[in-house]
Amino acid sequence: MLDRGFSAAFTTACPRAIDFAAVRDRAFRSLTELIRRAKATGRLRPDFSVDDMVLLLMASGGVRAGTPAAARRFVTLFLEGAAAS
């Protein structure tokens, strides 16, 4: 995080706030394990990475602003592209 002063002030003012770094790290580890397992079953392409999933999540923010049909199409295309051949 670039603004450490804000972080310190926020955690001082809100000591019961969620430790987002710990939550993010746990989610990253869980996602890494999920991807490893999917690859082990042969259902996920071997070159798929956690970065690919992050890209999907970032891109889906813009798609969600569109129609539900566009969001479904985006996810379908991504899943088909990520599937092992």
WORA-V542836 format. One line per field, one symbol per residue. phi: phi as a letter, one per 20 degrees, with the letter a starting at -180 (. if undefined). psi: psi as a letter, one per 30 degrees, with the letter a starting at -180 (. if undefined). A space follows every 50 residues. Layout:
phi=???
psi=???
//
This chain:
phi=.fdfffgffffffcfeffeffffffffffffgfffgffffenedgfefcg ffffggffffgffgfeegfffffgfffffffeffe
psi=keifeeeeeefefifglkjeeeeeeeeeeeeeeeeeeeeffgfkkfgkle eeeeeeeeefeeeffbleeeeeeeeeeeeeffkk.
//
